[in-house]
Amino acid sequence: MLSLYTLTFNPLQENTYILATENKECWIIDPGCYDRQEQTELFDLIASHELKPVKIINTHCHVDHVLGNAAVKRKYNIPLLIHPIEEHYLRAVASYAPNYGFATYEPAEADEFLDIKTPMKLGDHTFHLLFVPGHSAGHIALYNKEENLCIAGDVLFRQSIGRTDLPGGNHEQLLESIRTQLFTLPPETKVYPGHGPYTTIEFEKRYNPFFA
């Protein structure tokens, strides 16, 4: 059984997720920890549960989701994985981060690229990569069938969707991604978004105003 830990970081209230196996191996997904205090909070949680980080994964590379990439890479000496389309957006963060109040943002390069055709393994658990562009051009979501969970980044929120006015955004493409990639998942699937509380596919199909 997987364990899922959530920490909410930075002024944009971004959800950072830690997915861990029974053997304590874990992925750190979208580390948004910006300052030393937030980074220590993440490191302390990992230490308190005796977890062993093996990968950093960015669902997409907007500033609030990548602020902690460099600190986490340095702390654990583990690779950072992104979709190849997102490399351009990751490298661009340094140029605009000060505009969002992140003057001391530290860049980090991707080490590996995600292949949406190739499932990923965390211990004995298989995750399928869903390609869900629209909020960002190379956005991915991570889906595990056995645990009925989907780490969805900024694609689908509780009764809302991701914004599409940022570089790489496309409103119609985002709606299509949700319809074809997320709404085809089992209704009981729990969706863990990049901001706000978790939701389910069934709830959003019924009550999300963008799909009424």
Phi, psi and omega in degrees: 000138179276147171250139181236124178245141182236132172233140181249124190232163172060164184300342179271004174054055182273138178273119172261132183246142173238117178256125185230146178270176176298332180269008173081359172293144182214155168256144172252116188251122178056062179291106183262011182290121187261304185265178184298323181296316180292320178297319178296323178300317178295311182297322180293322178297315180298318180292320184294332178262004179056042181276157181237094180298137179236339180208149165252132178233129172259123174294327174198176193239039169285157192306317187290345181262354186236004187301329183262003184307310186295316182295321181289319177301316182292320183293317189248353180053054181236158184282151174257127182244134177219165170288142184302328179297332184281351183301318179300317182289325177296316181291335181283342186303319183301331183283336182240353181306319179300332179294338179261007178092011182252068188292336183254025177304134179251116181292156173216136179275149173289145178259331181216157177250141179280141176246112186295344179276349185247113176299154179249147181247130169243101190062234178267007186260131182259131176243132174264139179267125178257128179272113188229064180291164178139313171280318172220154192293332182242031184294137175234159171235155182248123185236130175240117186292317185297323182265358180054049180226149179221122172270110196251002180058221185256036180269304184234128176245173175295110180059032176201181177223170180291153176289155184232018181262009177263163178306132182089358181275149178203114188298310182295323178294322179296314178300320179294320178299317181294315181297315190268334184253322183263315183288354174268356176284160178305144185300332182279358181300128175275132181251122180254108187270172180286346178212142175082186185282163177289163178217188176230159178299316180300316181297316183290324178296331181273319195239355179288121186297340180284350182231021182297000000 
